Amino acid sequence: MLYTAHNYLTHYYTNINMSKVELAAMREASATLSDDAKRTAAPPSYFTAALPPKQPKKPIAFGNGKGLKLSEISYVAKQIAKRENNDKGLQLLHRTMYGAPAKATILKRNVRQFNGIVYDANLTRAKMEARLENRNLKQLRDMARILGVEGGNRPDLQKNLLAFFEKPTETDIAKKGVKKTTKKAAKKVVKKTTKKTEKKTKKTEKKSAKKDKKSSKKDKKSAKKETKKAGKKEAKKAVKGPKKPLTAYMCYVAENRATLAQKNPNLKQTELVKKLAEDWKALSADKKKPFEDKAAKDRQRFENEKAKAK
């Protein structure tokens, strides 16, 4: 909160026990000041310096050389493809060929487009030799490995690389490397095909073996069933003979069961059998005699049939 000069003075002098006359004189003196007077600050000063304008980058000229594009040499193209997008070896190769670095997004594309150095006022043979001279032996060997250039000591490496940069061609190392890669690829294809065929044959053999086992098991089970059925039939035929004779009680049940079931339809089979047994026990000897005679006749029939079967 900002105080005006009048309010500030009044507040100050009242705190130091001024008299009323002194306060009135002070107020008259401060009346000339405007109540809207405010404290103002000076604007800050900044250091400014004029920067030199950015010079536009020179575009890289592709396709002006006398040799093959690196993308047309299959060995070199494969070596470039193996590397990462921002590989240090490729970046160094780009600087050596074009004299400037490249972004990771266009590095491989620029390297593939190279087809030879074009000497002019900006780039002379001496400058190119100086670039190679500034590289250490490890860097020179890495560039030779990418381009398929023959190695050796440092002077030989520099000479062979310079000759390649002036006119890129497919070297003997590149040709041999392509042959090796094609042979390896062919071997891999043959191995893959043989492995696949072997796996398929093994799978088919396993499936056929499983099917044969299942079929043999089914045949065994069916053969066992048939033999059991045949044995049962033969056993029945062997056992089959004259019908066993009925007893007097069985003769009574055969005659009276149907009539008892009609009279008592609510009775269960077990209850019917019990009722018939009770009725049979309750019968007198005279009433049982006809059934006993029937049983004696049936016994005689059984004996006669048995004698004939022998």
Protein Blocks (a to p, Z undefined) as FASTA:
>chain_A
ZZdfklmmmmmmmmnopafklmmmmmmmmmmpcfkbccdddddddddddddddddddddd
ehkambdcfklmmklmmmmmmpcfklfklmmmmmmmnopacdfklmmmmmmmpgbdcddf
klcfklmmmmmmmpcfklmmmmmmmnopaeddfklmmmmmmmmmmogcddfklmmmmmmm
mmmmmmmmmmmmmmmmmmmmmmmmmmmmmmmmmmmmmmmmmmmmmmmmmmmmmmmmmmpc
cdddddfklmmmmmmmmmmmmmmmmbcfklmmmmmmmmmmmpcfklmmmmmmmmmmmmmm
mmmmmmmmZZ
